[in-house]
Amino acid sequence: MKRFVLTTLSASVLAGAGCGVDPQIWGNFTKSDFKQPPGAGTQTVTGKASVLGSGASVGFYTAGGIALADQGATTSEGGAFSSTFPATTAFVNTIVVANGGPIAVWGIVPQVPKKATVYDDSITVAMGTDLPGASGVVPVAFMDDLDVDSTAAMLLLMAKQRYAEPPSTLAALSPEAVVDALAEIESLFSDNEPRLGPLRAMVALLASGDITTKPALRPFPATGESYLDVSALAAGADYTGDDTADVTSDAFDAALEAAIGALEFDVCYSQDTIRVVLIADFRAGGKDRNCSNINRFKWTIDAADKRMFITGALHESTPNCDVDPQPCIDSATFDAAGQQMGNWSPNTIPMYDDGTHGDAVSGDNLWTITLDLPWFDAGATSARWVRIGYKYTWGSQGALWTGSEEWPGNQRILELRDVNGDHMIVRQDFYGDETSNKDKSNLLGPAKGGCGTVLWQSDLNPPPEGRRANCVDDTFESLIDTDGDCKLDPVLDSFPTDFSAAPITLPCEE
C-alpha cells in the first residue's frame, strides 16, 4: 500500500513550495526585505514538420482533445515550429496537429514539466527526445519530424485507447507509458509487421494531399464517427490502392482494427490510489432532485472577486488501520489526504474553470478539481470502502465560512467505489443542491425517496427492515440529468463527461 508521510514545515519544504511563493515566505519569516520575485516564465516546445514547409498552422491539444488556444504556432522555413507553455502547469501527453492545406501530420509531446520554483531555469523540450527529468527512457525518433509514420503511430495509439473497455484517451497513460508504446509501434514499423502495412499505406495516401481536398484524418472524431472523414476525399479518390474509388470509411476502419490488434502494450492501474474528479456545476437555472430551482445564494453571498473552492477530508468512517482490519488506511495517509483536500479549512483549495487541472472547457461555470486519493478495493458491495466528506465554497482566498459555504452544518459524503469501471471516481454536483449527497437536513422529498438524512449505501446493502429500506441514499459516483427532466438518465448511461482527466496508470510489471 502506498504511504504518504507528512513532515513538519522545514526550510527545504519552503524552498520548493511553488512558483511565486518562496520569496514571500522567507520575507515574512525573517522580517527582512526581499526582492520582487520573478514571474514563473515559460517552457518551450520545439518540433518540425518538414513535409509542410513554412506557413503551416500547428495546434496543441490536451490528451482529451481540448485545444490549447494560447499555444498555437506557425511553421517557419523547413517546417520548424516553436511554442511556449506556462511554467506554472505541467502538460502531459499533449497532442500536436500540424496542418498545411490538404495535409495534416500528427505528433505528441509526452511531458512538459512545470517549474518547482520561479527560480528554476526555463527549459526547451524538443519533440522526439528523452522525457525531461526521466532516466532510462528511449527517445522516439520519428516524433522529431512529423510525417506519415508519426501520424500513423498517433492514430494507432489514440484508437487503441478509444476502443478499449472502458473507452479512454491518452490521458490514461503516463508519459513513460506513451514513450514505451510508441517505441513498440516504431519497432513494428521497422519489422514491416503485416497487420500494420495496409493502414500505414492508407495513411501515406491520405496524408499526401493527392486525393484529398482538406485533411482527411481527424484526431478527435465524435462518438460513432470514423477517424477518416470521407467528405475530405476528392472525387474518385482511391485510398486503398485497388484502382477503385472509395466512398466510405469501411476499408480504413477494418485496417485500423487489424493494426490495433498487433499492439501488445497493456495499461495497468494503481491499486492504492485513485483519481477523483469533483465538478461543481455553478450555472444558473439548475434544478434539484425535487425538480425545484436551486438557489445558489441561499447561504452564499456573491461578489465579483469570488471563485469556487473545495474543502474536506477522508470521512471518519473510512476503515483505519489503527482499529480496523485490512483493507484499511493508515493514520499518516489519512492526514495526507486531508491536507490535500483542505482539512475542512474553507477557501484554501481552489477549483478550476480555465481548462486546466481536469477542467474541460474554460469559462463554462463547471468548476473542477482532480485529486489523487488513497484507495483500496474493499471487494464486497456491503463493505466499507474509502470514504470522503467534502463541501464547496464560493469565496475569496482565505475567507471564512460565513457567506461562502453551500450550507452550514452539513457535508457531502461520497464512497470511492468505481461504479462504471473506468478506474476513476467522478462526481458532478449542482452547487447548493440540498437533495443530493448532503448528509444531514437533506431536503429530498418523501415522494422521491427522501428520508431527511443520507446514510452510506454500502452500509444499507441489503437494507434493513424499517424506514431506511425505501430511502434514497446518494453516496456513490452517479449518473446525471442531461435532458432537464429532473431524473437521472440510465438509458443514456449519462455519467459525467465534462472533464479532461483520466485514470492513474503505471508501467505494467513484466
Beta strands, then each sheet from edge to edge (+ up, - down):
strand 1: 42-48
strand 2: 57-61
strand 3: 73-74
strand 4: 80-86
strand 5: 91-100
strand 6: 103-112
strand 7: 124-126
strand 8: 268-269
strand 9: 273-281
strand 10: 307-314
strand 11: 349-350
strand 12: 366-374
strand 13: 387-395
strand 14: 412-415
strand 15: 424-430
strand 16: 505-506
sheet 1: 4+ 1- 7-
sheet 2: 3+ 2- 5+ 6-
sheet 3: 8+ 16-
sheet 4: 12+ 9- 15-
sheet 5: 11+ 10- 13+ 14-
end
